[in-house]
């Protein structure tokens, strides 16, 4: 006679109880991570569009156009725009509070720059 293999009903329920909080946090944080990468992509695209001789206002206008297309709540006024050498660099930092349950929330600090790695 062969020994049975598998997970019992009790084991399956315990696994679900342990994975449920991880899934809840994941489902609530993934949209904010996607938003962060969209902001970074739009900032890089705006700088690539305007060229190295552009003004700060030109970069802000270009970013606002990209942000409007992607329906981002982030505005160009929140970008810090400067020069490194002969390149235009934009950076940003913001906090996102994600309510989980009751009075428990998750705070994520996002920071990004177009300067590279």
N, C-alpha and C positions, 0 to 999 in steps of 0.2 A: 504494500500500500504506500502510495506517495504522500509526502507531507504537503499540506496546503500552504500556498504562499499568498501574500497580499496584506491589505490593511483592513483592520476590523472597523466597524462602524464607530466605535468609541475613539479609535485612533484617528479616523478621518475627521471627526468632530473636533478633536484636540488640535489637529493640524489647521483646520479652518479658523479656530479661535486664535491661534498664534499668527496666522497670515492675514487676518482681517485688518488689524491696525496698520500693518505695513502697506497693504493695498489701499487703505483709506488715505494715508499720508501721500502715497505715490499718485493717486488720482487727483488729489488737491494741489500737488506741487508741479506736476507736469505742465499745466497751462502757463504757469509763471516762468518756467524754464524756457518754454517755446517763445514766450513774449520777450525774454531777455535776448535770445538768439536773433529774433526778428529786429530788435532795436540795434543790435550790433551789426547785423547785415545791412540795415538801412543806413547807418552811419558810414559804413565803409563804401556803400554805393554812392552816397551823396558826395563824399570826398573824391571818389574816382570820377564822378560826373563833372565837378566844377573845375578841377585842375589845380596846380600848385600856386597860381597867381590870384586865386579868388579871395574875396573878402569874407569876413565872418558872416555877414548878412547873406551872402550867396550860399554858403554852406547851410545856414539855417533854413533858407527857402527850399533848397534841394531836399534836406532831410524832412521838412514838413510835407513835401509832396509824397515822398516814399512812405512816411508814417500814415498819411491819409489813405493811401492805397492799401496798406496792411491793417488799417483800422486800429492803430496803436493809441493807447491813452498817453503815451510819453510824448512830450513836446520838445521842440528844438531849444527852447529857453532853458531846459534842464541839461543841455550839453555844454561842456567846457571845451572851447575850441581854441587851439593855439598852434604854434609852429615848432617843429623839431628839425633843426637844420633848414632845409628848403622844402620840407613836407608839412602839409596841414595834418594835424592830429586832433581827433575829437575823443573825449572821454566822458564817462557818466558814472554815477553811483546813485543807487536808490534802495530803499527798503520795501519789502513786501511782507505784510502780515497776513497769514493764512489761518482763519479760524478752523479748528479741528472739531472740537465738541465741547459743549458747556463753556467754561471760561478758559479753556486750553487753546493756545494759538501757537503757531510756528512763525518765527521771524527769520527772513532770509535777506542778507545783504548782497545785493548785486553790484558788481563793478565791472566796467568794460572800457576798452580803449581800442582805437584803430591803429595804434603804433606798431602792432605786431606782438610777437611773443616776448 
